């Protein structure tokens, strides 16, 4: 798009050379969509997200109805039941927040002459436009072919949450991987304890289900927990490493040299989780504006879907 006072380049990979004041101005386009329900209509992602919920509910069914409720130890069942279900609620809540939170999408089609003039760029200043969604690309933004948008600080697109992991929802993704890893480890421990306890007595006294059914359910739970624990523990460690080094997975894979001032270690953690260490870091409900979302939906006649 032509302009008299600056140069606009169509690029996919870029290293913006913006002065600090213009950089802060353009970074404003990465702000989350106020009150809008963000949802990616991708069939593969929707199937993966449904599978995630199904597997978590399956684990809850086996833990509660096959192992804990038939147990004769009341306090063992109560403590483990409360702990497992509490972590399960936090895991699914984190999944919802990751899936329905705008990851930091740049508005489509904002590379207009009027918008460029509003940036008050200096003569000869170079800015970058995404040729796929016709938007000004802030520093560290990348285009996602599934979301069909440029995402600020895009780490990767995860089909299991049917969304990109970016600047605005990385915190919830980290919590999701952490809580799923915890409930997976908890389920493995309970399964091991159940097998050990049932070997010592009659299987009919261990569960309300028949022995073959109970064994099959627990074996499948054990395999599921092992797989989820391995995957989410690796993802959690990778995410923490990326946050502490202020480097997304895409930037690491592309070996992009940083042109920004890195926030390392605790500074990076505070930037992602929003403030100094506190219990709020582990709360997926923090910052949830349900009343505002309902007001927006009532005003617009329903939820908006981003595709």
N, C-alpha and C positions, 0 to 999 in steps of 0.2 A: 504494500500500500504506500503510495507516494506521500511524502511530507517535505515541507520546505526547510524545517529547522533541525532535522535529525535523520538518521538512517534506520530503516526497519528491515531486518533480515529474517527470512523464512528458514528456520533451522529446526532440527530434531534434537541434536545434542549441542549444548551450548555452555558457555562460561560467561555470564553477563558481566559487563564492565560498567556498572552503574555507580554513580556517586552515592554516598550514604543517604542523602536526603531523598533522592529519587528512588533508591532501593527500598527505603521504608515505605514510600508512597505506593509502589507497585506491590509490595508484600501485603498491603491491605486487602488485595483481591483474594487472598487466601483465607480470609475470615470465614468461619462456618456460616452456613445459610441459616439465618435466624428463624428458628421455629419450624423449619421445613423438614418433613419426614423424608430422609434420604433412603432410597432403596434401588438396588441394581436389578433390573429385570434380565437376569442371565440364567438360563435353564440349568446349566451345569452347576452354577453356584447355589441356586435354590435347592437342587437335589442334595448337594453336599451339606448345606445348612440343615436341611430336614434330617439327613442321616446323623448329623452330630447330635441333634436333640433326641432322636430315637435311641442312639447308643447310650446317652446319658440317662435317659429314662429307663432303659433296659438295666443298666447298672444299678439304678435305684431300686428297681423291682426285685432283682436278685438279692441285693444286700438286705433290703427291708423284709421281704416276704419269704425268702428261702433261708436266710441265715439269722437275722436278728429277732424277728417276732417269735419264731418257734423256740428260741433260746430260753432256758430256765433261769439264766442269770439276769435278773431284772436290770441291775445297774449297768452291766456290760451292754445290754441292748439299748438302754436309754442313752448312755453317754456316746456310744458309737453311732446310734441312729441320729441323734441331734447333730453331732459333728459332721457326719457324711452328708446329711440333707442340707445343712447350712452351707457347706462348701459347694454342694451341687447347685443351690439357688444362686450363689455368687458367681459360679462358672457360667450358668445360663444367662444371668443378668449381664455379665461382661460380654457374652456373645451377642446379645441383643444390642447393647450399646455400640459394639464394634461394627455390627452389620448396618445399623440404622443411623449412624453418625456420619455426617459429611466429613470425609477424610482430609479435606482441604482443597476442594475442587476450584479451579480458576474459572470464572464465568465464561461461557461460550461467547464467541464473537465480539469480544471487547476491544479488538484491534481496529477501532474506528478512528477516523481523523479527529473527531470531537474528543474522544477519550485521550488520544495521544497529545492533543493540544492542552488538555487539562493537566497533564503531568508536568508541563513547564520544563521540558528537557532542554539542555544546553545545545547550541548548534554543534553538529558533528557527533552527538551522543548516539551510541549504538544500543538498540533494544532488540529483543528477539520475539518473533511471532511463531506460534505453532501452526504449521500448514494444515494440520488435520482438524483442529477445532477452532481455528482462526482466533486465538486468544493470545494476549501478551503473556509470555512465560517468565514468571519471577525466577530468581535464582533458586536452584536446586529443585525445580519443578520438572516432572517428566510426564509424558503422555501415556495413559493406560488405554490399550486397545479394547479392553472389555468394558470399562466404565465410559469410554469414549470422551474422556476429559483429561486435562492436564491436572496433576495432583501435586500440591506443594509437599516437598520432602517425602516423596513417595518411596516407601521401602520395598513393597512388593504387593502383588494382588493375590489374596488368599481365597481360594474357592470355598474353604470350610466356613468362612464368615461372609461369603458372597460380597466382598468389598475389598477395596484397596486399603492397605495399612499406610497411613500418612500422618501428617503433622497433627491433625485434630483428633484422631482415634487410636493412635499408637498406644496410649496409656491403657485403654480398654483391652486391646489385643494382648498386651503383656499380662494384664490381670487374668484374661481368659486362659492363656497358656499355663499360668501359674496355678490357678484353681483346678483346671483339668488334670494337671500333673499331680496335685495333692489328692484329689479324689481317686485317681488311678492307683496311686501308692496305697491309699487307705483300703481300697477294694482288694488289692493284692494281699495285704496283711490279713484282712478279714477272711478271705478265701483260704489262705494257708491255715489260719486258726480253725476254720470250720472243718477242713479236711482232717486236721490233727484230732479235733474233738470227736469227729464221727468215727474215726478209726478205733478209738478207745471204747466206744459204746455201739449199740445197734443203730444202723442208719435210720431206721424208722423213728427213732427217738430224737433225731437231730433236725428233722424237717417235716413239714406237713405234706411235702411232695414225696412221690415214690423215689427210692434210691436212684434208679437210672435217670429219671428226669432231673433230680437235684444235681447229680454228678455232671450231666451234660450242660445244665445251666451254669454251673460254677466253672467248668472248663472253658466254656465260651467267654464268660466274664473274665477269667484269668488271661486268656489270649487278648481280649479287647484291652484290658488294663495295661498289659505289657506293651502293646502297640502304641496306645495313647500316651503312656508315661514316657516312652522313648522319644516319640515325636514332639510332644509338648515341652519336655525338659530341654531338648536340643533347641527348639524355637525360643524358649524363654531365655536360655543362655545367649543365643545369638542376638536377641533383641536387646538384652542388657548390655552386651558388648558394643552393639551399634550405638546405643544411647550414650554410653560412657565415652565413646570415641567420636560422637557427633558425626557419624557417617552411616548413611543408609545402605541397605544391601545392594541397591542398584549402583550407587556411587562406588562401592567396594568392588563389585564385579566389573564395572567399566574402568576401574582404576582412575577415577577422576581426581585430579589434584584440587584440594580445597582452596577456593577463592574467598571463603568466608572465615570469620573469626570463630574458631571451634570452642564449644562449651563442653569441656571434658569432665569426666567423673561426676561428682556431685552437682556441678553446675548443669550438666546435661540431664541428670535425673530430675532436678528441680524444674528445669524447663519443660520436660515432658509431663511430669506428674503435678505440676502447678504449685510450687512453693516448697518450703523446707520440709524435711521428713515429719510425717504425722500419720495418724490412723486413716486420714482421708485418702492417703495414697492407695489404700487397699479397698476403698469403697467404690464399687462401680456405679452407685446411685448418685455420687457427688456431682453437682452441677446439672442434674436432671431438671429440666423446666417443663414438667408435664402440663401444668396449667396453661403456660404460654402456647405449647404445642396444640392443646385442645382448642384454644381460642383461635389459632391460625386455621385449624382444620374446619372449625365451625364457620369462619368467615369466608373461606375459599371453597367450602362445600366438599371437603375431603382432603386426603393426603396427596402431596405431590410426589411423583416418582421421577427419580433422576435416571436417565438412560443415556 
